[in-house]
Amino acid sequence: MALNITQAFNLFKSKLELSQSFQEEVTTHHNAIREWIESYDSTIETKLIGSLQRKTRIQPWSEDIFDIDILVILGSFYNWLPSGGIKPEDALEKIEDIVTEHGTYEKLGVETDNPTITFEYEDNVKVELVPAYLDQIGKAPDGTSTLPVGRGYWIPKNNKWVIADYDYDAEHIASSNENSDGYLIPIIKILKAAKRNLFPMMKSYHLEVIAASLILIIINYYKEQKWQINYPSLVYNFFLLGKDEVLKAANIPASKSPSSDGYMSITEKQGLSTLFDKIAEHCKKTFAMSDNEAIEAWRKLFDAPFPVSAYHE
């Protein structure tokens, strides 16, 4: 069957979705550990976080480790004590003790990998449990505001408590997807395939924050110009504009979470910007190609599971 470029992207997009069997496997794993923790202590609440919460996960390559990130909410923080109180290592130890009480998980080799408790199944699925306390204080230990209270979680990092706004951030991605006519989440998944192939040094969440900012702008501009919106053009414009965005701080507006780019040095950002510029040029050239040539060129950007050629079985 001969594919045009639109059909090739639609096929590619569908193959990035978690397969039903793998989704069932992941669901079974996370439900089991969450049920165990919550049955062990009824005051504890658990929830998915990360790309599974934001619905931006893509089907992994067969050799990849698939992380399931689970927030373990142990209670709330109402004030910062002058001394003592709950230490990050105490929270980690509490979760490790609960998990190892279950013989199955103990045999899997439960480990503390600050700031998480981890164990790995034989099917390359790794569970990462993050201890957390709901923010009811409204400020960090240094006095910095974290208002409003009742939103965001204190989690351990480098033996300190830091704030993370998981639910708010996930809702921002969901609302941005709705405001972009449902294009944002599919584009994030497509961009993650390019990241996996060409710039794995960039963290997925960093990519998502930039995409959430740019894709809505791009789509609104296309609507104003009455231009047709399509995935190749969205990818091209993301890299065209993204080469400047990666040089800046990347935050979700009004989020309590720290900047998503904090792990990168200015030199690393400049290198990523240069790469984005080259990718944008590569994308631009495909618009003058035949379908078969364009598909082969896009395959260089994404690798599998993008179709190898226009002639697809």
C-alpha positions as CSV (number, residue, x, y, z in Angstrom):
1,M,0.0,0.0,0.0
2,A,1.4,3.4,-1.1
3,L,1.4,6.0,1.7
4,N,1.3,9.8,1.3
5,I,3.0,11.9,3.9
6,T,-0.3,12.5,5.8
7,Q,-1.0,8.8,6.0
8,A,2.6,8.1,7.1
9,F,2.3,10.5,10.0
10,N,-1.1,9.1,11.0
11,L,0.3,5.6,11.0
12,F,3.4,6.7,12.9
13,K,1.2,8.5,15.5
14,S,-0.9,5.4,16.1
15,K,2.2,3.2,16.6
16,L,3.5,5.6,19.3
17,E,0.5,4.8,21.5
18,L,1.0,2.2,24.2
19,S,-0.2,-1.1,22.9
20,Q,-3.2,-2.6,24.6
21,S,-1.2,-5.6,26.0
22,F,1.5,-3.3,27.3
23,Q,-1.0,-0.8,28.8
24,E,-2.7,-3.7,30.6
25,E,0.7,-4.9,31.9
26,V,1.6,-1.4,33.2
27,T,-1.9,-1.0,34.8
28,T,-1.6,-4.3,36.5
29,H,1.8,-3.4,38.0
30,H,0.9,0.0,39.3
31,N,-2.5,-1.0,40.6
32,A,-1.0,-3.9,42.6
33,I,1.7,-1.8,44.4
34,R,-0.8,1.1,45.0
35,E,-3.4,-1.3,46.5
36,W,-0.8,-2.9,48.7
37,I,0.5,0.5,50.1
38,E,-3.0,1.9,50.7
39,S,-4.3,-1.4,52.3
40,Y,-1.2,-1.4,54.6
41,D,-2.0,2.1,55.8
42,S,-5.4,3.6,55.1
43,T,-4.1,7.2,55.7
44,I,-1.8,7.0,52.7
45,E,-3.0,8.0,49.2
46,T,-1.2,7.1,46.0
47,K,-1.5,8.5,42.5
48,L,0.3,8.2,39.1
49,I,2.6,11.1,38.2
50,G,4.9,11.8,35.3
51,S,4.0,11.2,31.7
52,L,1.5,8.5,32.6
53,Q,-0.5,11.1,34.6
54,R,-0.1,13.6,31.7
55,K,-1.0,10.9,29.1
56,T,2.1,11.7,27.1
57,R,4.0,8.4,27.3
58,I,5.0,6.6,24.1
59,Q,5.4,2.9,23.3
60,P,9.0,2.0,24.4
61,W,11.5,0.2,22.3
62,S,11.8,-3.4,23.4
63,E,15.1,-2.9,25.2
64,D,13.9,0.2,27.1
65,I,13.2,0.4,30.8
66,F,9.7,1.7,31.3
67,D,9.3,3.8,34.5
68,I,6.1,4.0,36.4
69,D,6.2,7.0,38.7
70,I,3.9,6.8,41.7
71,L,3.4,9.6,44.3
72,V,2.9,8.2,47.8
73,I,1.2,10.9,49.8
74,L,2.0,10.3,53.5
75,G,0.1,13.4,54.9
76,S,0.3,17.2,54.9
77,F,2.9,19.7,56.1
78,Y,1.4,22.5,58.1
79,N,4.5,24.3,59.4
80,W,8.3,24.2,59.4
81,L,9.7,23.2,62.8
82,P,12.9,25.0,64.0
83,S,14.4,21.5,64.4
84,G,13.5,17.9,64.1
85,G,10.3,17.1,62.3
86,I,10.0,14.7,59.4
87,K,13.2,14.3,57.5
88,P,13.4,13.2,53.8
89,E,15.3,10.0,54.8
90,D,12.5,9.2,57.3
91,A,9.9,9.3,54.6
92,L,11.9,7.2,52.2
93,E,12.5,4.6,54.9
94,K,8.8,4.4,55.8
95,I,7.9,3.6,52.2
96,E,10.7,1.1,51.8
97,D,9.5,-0.7,55.0
98,I,6.0,-0.9,53.7
99,V,7.0,-2.2,50.3
100,T,9.4,-4.8,51.7
101,E,6.7,-6.2,54.0
102,H,5.2,-7.7,50.8
103,G,7.3,-10.8,49.9
104,T,6.9,-10.3,46.1
105,Y,8.4,-6.9,46.1
106,E,11.1,-7.7,48.5
107,K,12.3,-10.5,46.1
108,L,12.4,-7.9,43.3
109,G,15.1,-6.0,45.1
110,V,13.7,-2.9,46.6
111,E,16.2,-0.1,46.7
112,T,16.4,3.5,47.9
113,D,17.5,5.7,45.0
114,N,17.0,9.2,46.4
115,P,14.5,10.7,46.0
116,T,12.6,7.4,45.2
117,I,12.1,3.8,46.3
118,T,12.5,1.6,43.3
119,F,12.2,-2.0,42.2
120,E,12.1,-3.6,38.7
121,Y,10.0,-6.4,37.2
122,E,11.5,-8.9,34.8
123,D,9.6,-7.4,31.9
124,N,11.7,-4.1,32.0
125,V,9.0,-2.2,34.0
126,K,10.5,-0.2,36.8
127,V,8.4,1.3,39.6
128,E,9.6,4.5,41.3
129,L,7.8,5.5,44.5
130,V,8.1,9.2,45.5
131,P,7.2,10.1,49.1
132,A,5.2,13.3,49.4
133,Y,3.4,15.6,51.8
134,L,0.7,18.0,50.7
135,D,1.7,21.7,51.0
136,Q,-0.5,23.3,53.7
137,I,2.2,25.8,54.6
138,G,2.4,28.2,51.7
139,K,6.1,28.9,52.0
140,A,9.4,27.1,51.7
141,P,11.8,26.7,54.7
142,D,13.7,29.8,53.4
143,G,10.4,31.9,53.4
144,T,9.8,31.8,49.7
145,S,6.1,31.7,48.9
146,T,4.5,28.5,47.7
147,L,0.9,29.9,47.8
148,P,-1.8,28.8,47.4
149,V,-1.9,26.2,50.1
150,G,-3.6,22.8,49.5
151,R,-1.9,22.4,46.2
152,G,1.5,21.0,45.4
153,Y,3.6,18.4,47.2
154,W,6.8,18.5,49.3
155,I,9.1,15.7,48.0
156,P,12.7,14.8,49.0
157,K,15.6,15.9,46.8
158,N,19.3,16.0,47.9
159,N,18.2,15.4,51.5
160,K,15.9,18.5,51.4
161,W,12.2,19.0,50.9
162,V,11.4,20.6,47.5
163,I,8.0,21.6,46.1
164,A,6.4,19.9,43.0
165,D,3.1,20.8,41.5
166,Y,2.2,17.5,39.7
167,D,-1.6,17.9,39.5
168,Y,-1.5,21.5,38.4
169,D,1.1,20.8,35.8
170,A,-0.8,17.8,34.4
171,E,-4.0,19.9,34.3
172,H,-2.1,22.6,32.3
173,I,-1.0,20.0,29.7
174,A,-4.6,18.7,29.5
175,S,-6.1,22.2,29.1
176,S,-3.5,23.2,26.6
177,N,-4.2,20.1,24.6
178,E,-7.9,21.0,24.6
179,N,-7.2,24.6,23.6
180,S,-5.0,23.4,20.7
181,D,-7.9,21.3,19.3
182,G,-6.3,18.1,20.6
183,Y,-3.0,18.5,18.7
184,L,-0.7,19.1,21.7
185,I,-0.5,15.6,23.2
186,P,0.0,13.8,19.8
187,I,2.7,16.3,18.9
188,I,4.4,15.8,22.3
189,K,4.5,12.1,21.6
190,I,5.9,12.7,18.1
191,L,8.5,15.0,19.5
192,K,9.5,12.4,22.1
193,A,10.2,10.0,19.3
194,A,12.6,12.5,17.8
195,K,14.1,13.2,21.3
196,R,14.7,9.5,21.8
197,N,16.5,9.2,18.5
198,L,18.5,12.5,18.3
199,F,18.6,14.4,21.6
200,P,18.1,12.0,24.5
201,M,19.9,14.4,26.8
202,M,16.8,16.5,27.0
203,K,14.4,15.5,29.7
204,S,10.9,14.6,28.6
205,Y,9.2,17.1,31.0
206,H,11.3,19.9,29.7
207,L,10.2,19.1,26.1
208,E,6.6,19.0,27.2
209,V,6.7,22.4,28.9
210,I,8.2,24.0,25.8
211,A,5.7,22.2,23.5
212,A,2.8,23.3,25.6
213,S,3.9,26.9,25.2
214,L,4.7,26.8,21.5
215,I,2.1,24.5,19.9
216,L,-0.9,26.7,20.9
217,I,0.8,29.8,19.5
218,I,1.6,28.0,16.2
219,I,-2.0,26.6,15.9
220,N,-3.6,30.0,16.6
221,Y,-1.3,31.6,14.0
222,Y,-2.3,29.0,11.4
223,K,-6.0,29.6,12.2
224,E,-5.5,33.4,11.8
225,Q,-3.9,32.8,8.4
226,K,-6.5,30.2,7.5
227,W,-3.7,27.7,6.8
228,Q,-4.2,24.0,7.0
229,I,-2.9,22.5,10.2
230,N,-0.8,19.3,9.8
231,Y,1.7,17.3,11.8
232,P,4.8,17.9,9.5
233,S,4.2,21.7,9.7
234,L,3.7,21.6,13.5
235,V,6.9,19.6,14.0
236,Y,8.9,22.0,11.7
237,N,7.6,25.1,13.5
238,F,8.3,23.6,17.0
239,F,12.0,23.2,16.1
240,L,12.1,26.5,14.3
241,L,10.8,28.4,17.4
242,G,12.2,25.9,19.9
243,K,15.8,26.8,19.0
244,D,15.3,30.1,20.9
245,E,13.0,28.7,23.6
246,V,15.5,26.1,24.8
247,L,17.8,29.0,25.8
248,K,15.3,30.3,28.2
249,A,13.9,29.2,31.5
250,A,11.0,26.8,30.9
251,N,8.1,27.1,33.4
252,I,4.4,26.3,33.4
253,P,2.7,29.6,34.2
254,A,1.8,29.9,37.9
255,S,3.1,26.4,38.7
256,K,4.9,25.8,42.0
257,S,7.3,23.4,40.3
258,P,10.8,24.5,39.7
259,S,11.9,25.4,36.2
260,S,12.0,22.3,34.0
261,D,15.4,23.3,32.4
262,G,17.4,23.5,35.7
263,Y,19.4,20.3,34.9
264,M,21.0,21.9,31.8
265,S,24.0,24.2,31.7
266,I,24.0,27.2,29.3
267,T,26.5,25.3,27.1
268,E,24.2,22.4,26.9
269,K,21.3,24.6,26.0
270,Q,23.3,26.3,23.3
271,G,24.2,22.9,21.9
272,L,20.5,21.8,21.9
273,S,19.6,25.1,20.2
274,T,22.0,24.5,17.4
275,L,20.7,21.0,17.0
276,F,17.1,22.2,16.9
277,D,18.1,24.7,14.2
278,K,19.6,21.9,12.1
279,I,16.5,19.7,12.6
280,A,14.2,22.6,11.5
281,E,16.2,23.0,8.3
282,H,15.9,19.2,7.7
283,C,12.1,19.4,8.2
284,K,11.8,22.4,5.9
285,K,13.5,20.6,3.0
286,T,10.9,17.7,3.2
287,F,8.2,20.1,2.0
288,A,9.6,20.2,-1.5
289,M,10.2,16.4,-1.7
290,S,8.0,13.7,-3.2
291,D,6.1,11.6,-0.7
292,N,8.6,8.7,-0.9
293,E,11.6,11.1,-0.4
294,A,9.9,12.9,2.4
295,I,9.0,9.8,4.3
296,E,12.6,8.6,4.1
297,A,13.7,12.0,5.4
298,W,11.3,12.0,8.2
299,R,12.3,8.5,9.1
300,K,15.9,9.8,9.7
301,L,14.4,12.2,12.3
302,F,12.2,9.7,14.1
303,D,13.6,6.2,13.3
304,A,11.1,3.4,14.2
305,P,8.2,3.2,14.2
306,F,8.0,5.8,11.4
307,P,7.4,4.0,8.0
308,V,10.5,3.1,6.1
309,S,9.1,4.2,2.8
310,A,5.9,5.2,1.1
311,Y,5.3,1.5,0.2
312,H,4.1,0.1,3.4
313,E,2.6,-3.4,3.9
